[in-house]
Structure formats: structure tokens, C-alpha cells
Amino acid sequence: MAALLHFPPLSHSLSFLPYNSKSPNLFFTPKPQTNRFLLFSATAMAAAPPTARKVLVPIANGTEPMEAVITIDVLRRAGADVTVASVEKELRVDACHGVKIIADALITDYGEQGIFDLITLPGGMPGATNLKNSGILESMVKKQAADGRLYAAVCASPAVALGAWGLLKGVKATCYPAFMEQLASTANAVESRVQMDGKVVTSRGPGTTMEYAVALVEQLYGKEKADEISGPLVMRSNHGEEYTIKELNPVQWTFNDGPRILVPIANGTEEMEAVMIIDILRRAKANVVVASVEDKVEILASRQVKLEADMLLDEAARLSYDVIVLPGGLGGAQAFANSEKLVNLLKKQRESNRPYGAICASPALVLEPHGLLKGKKATAFPAMANKLSDQSEAENRVVVDGNLITSRGPGTSMEFALGIVEKLFGREKALELAKTMLL
């Protein structure tokens, strides 16, 4: 393992307006100057040559996988050196909703001496409790706070971990709605989607995590870098409003028992997209089979997140599926397109009038060249949309055309997955899930 490098602690006397007009649910609370020898401004940080800020993302059994993976992915897009550390006794953690994540290291590999520019905790239950119960992690975050370096948490973790450790005293913080009463006993609880207060950043849940991660990028690298990262994510501009889908040629999606849904993954798959699809469909009680198109169940996703599939595609192909859903990611989409077994499954799905879908690069790189968009309207990642033979609906975030559903990218993944839920279980069920996730 590479030796840990010591970067100077970030100053947290950054100057922000109390209200961010571009993101009306993102609030900043300035703190007094904490280090008179080292002052940065957001502008100066943005102008300086990018430095690989060191970030620790601890994970545990029961961690909310969307919150962990979105944070890791977005920070790595910004160039941060992110270490994913398991607080369990092994690298693999069983996250919520049956998602298996393989950490880069054990928290015990660092002892209490690891120096990071940021430590950020995902939520999920019992994941937040398992993080709180890690003595090593508690010591690391307390030292982070004492040294004036950035620390953050989302969902249950602000109340369950940071609050329990006494690290939110006098601080404005937010968390998942069900934990607000607990948070109020340890912090100045507010209902912002993302809350900044000095060296502390907190957020509410899965549906706010992408905004939270971009806010962390801004703290580490400045607003220019945050804007650069957020564009390709295709984020929502109307957070908190009901999601919408564009539907053409409506048909009823039916299933006998389940439904059973195949989600293939490969080396180079976009991990945010894969995890959001799997997580949300399992929340809806669908039987989701995650199958690796590689020769082993462990895959290395596009931002180096290690995920473990339920089985290999060879085994999964013996079953039939009510829906087949492809995540994106350039490398993953190319692997899908080159998998004769997967392409045959998709062709059989279309021939039997059963639903299938794809997001990001996969509509353009998998469905289009194999004739699976023939006579259909679709969308894709903006930079790939010119590969679609029919681009008339490509500006929509989610497009449903009969038994086909397509979508644009990481920031549309929740709407994409909810669109599938809506077609299978009804809009009321989909809106209930959206509310639970704070989309």
C-alpha cells in the first residue's frame, strides 16, 4: 500500500454567502478564522494547480450503497485520492439492499495516524451504527475535527455517528428526516438538503448525495472544479419536485411472479448508475439478479469502485427475465456490446415483447448497433446521443417507448430506476420511494 502523504490541513475560514442562489436548498454558515497562518479562499483554491486531496470514505455492513458509491465516484472524478476503508474484519461489506462493495483497505491498516483532507461518512442502517462503533474511526474523526480539517456525513450518520461523538456541538447540521429528533439533541438541526457549517458538511439521504458530493468537491478544489464535475453528471435542476418521464406508445408492463430483473455489470461499468438501479429496484421488492459479464464475479467499475455480482452471466442466462436493464459507463457498455450471450438475451427480450432498458452510454453503444432501438425513440448520454439513429427525443431525461426505457447519465439514474418501478408497480409506488429517498 502506498505511503500516506501529509497535505496541509484545509482552512475552514472560507468566505461564502449565507445562501446559495443557484442551489436554494444549500446553505453555508461561515466560521471564524481557525488558522491565522494558512488562509485559502475558494477562488485561490480554484486557481491553484489541482492537488490530489486525500479522502477517507469508511464503509460497513449495512452502509447505504448509493450514498457511499456516489460520494466516492464524484470525488474521484474531481481527482481526489479516495480510500474506501472497511470498518469490518474483511474488505467486502454487505451494504443495504444486497449490494456488495469491496473496500480498498481495512480501517485497521491506518490505526489512528492516517492524515486526510476529508473524512466523509455514508449513512444507512445499521451501517451508521457500525461506523459509530468503530473506535479507530471515532478517534480518526475526532482528530480530524481537532486539527481543523474537513469532515462530513450523510443520512443517518450525522445523528448516529458525528452527533454521538460530540462533533456537532453548536453546529448547524442536517440528516435523514427520521433522525432529526436525535440530531436536535447534539446539534442545531436544520432541514437543508446540504448544510455547510465551518469544517462540517452534512446532508439528508440518497437523493441529496450527489449535491452533497459536489459540495465536497467545492470545499476541496473550489467552485470552478465543482462546476466542471457537475456538468457531465446531468444533475437535476428541480430537486424536490416530482420526477417526470416522457412516455410514448404506452403499453402495460406485466409479470407473473417477482418481477425478476437482470442487471449486468462489467469492468468499466458506471458504478453510480449500477448501484442506484439495483438499490432502488430492490427497495421496490423486485428480484434483481446482478450478473458479471466478466470471468469472475468481482468487477472494477469506471471510478475504481470494486463491486461483487451475485453470479456470472453464464449462470444468470439460464433464467428468464421480466426486465433487462443495462447501466452505462464507457468500458462497461463496450463489454456489454461484445458479449454475445448478453446481446442474445436482449434480442430475445425484444422479440418476446418483454421490457428492456439502458442508460448513459449503453443505449448508443449496445442497443443501437445491435438493432435494439429500431423503430424506437430513445435518449442517451449527451456526448453519445449523436450515435442514435433517431435523436428526436434525446433531450429528455427518461424516455419510455412501449417496452423500452432509456436515460441519460448518473444524475438521471434515480429517475430512470423510478420509471421502471412506475411501469411495473404504478406511479404511486414510485413516488413513495422517491419521497423516502428525498429525490
Disulfide bonds with the S-S distance in Angstrom:
none
